[in-house]
């Protein structure tokens, strides 16, 4: 998936803990699922070469999107002798990891697949808050505050902020609650009547004037 602060922290702590528990070799795969089927994207991670990566932005493993065929990924993980497959990503990434797990079962390869939830939408079941959500909400709050200033300091002005989440409105809802000065909040989970929304906008502008 995409970038967010803290990716290198997760990679670092995984490597440190795996070696502490006696794992002999840890691979990092560059380019997300695309990199799984490309041997050139595999790199060996050690406590020494991840020691300071938490001080860097972005991800040393390079984020990317796209899914190669899951049977091919399963075969490559078997070829590399991977017994524990850690996948860092959001809802789509976790679904992909589950599909790869199923294909490994079909070819008789025993490998534990561990999903580490990273999504700004906070739309993964059983979790109160996913990795990446706090940062997204903090940045969204800044955008809302700027739009509020613009809207209140110009005649007949409406501040409009569009946030990520075409299927899940949790980020939008929580950002609006944090801002405390939003008049209308539209979420993908709602049935929206455009005429009522526009009428309310006109009423708000008239009242403010």
PyMOL commands that set and color helices and strands:
alter all, ss='L'
color gray80, all
select helices_A, chain A and resi 7-20+32-36+39-41+53-55+70-79+91-106+133-152+170-179+194-208
alter helices_A, ss='H'
color red, helices_A
select strands_A, chain A and resi 26-29+42-45+84-89+112-117
alter strands_A, ss='S'
color yellow, strands_A
deselect
rebuild
show_as cartoon
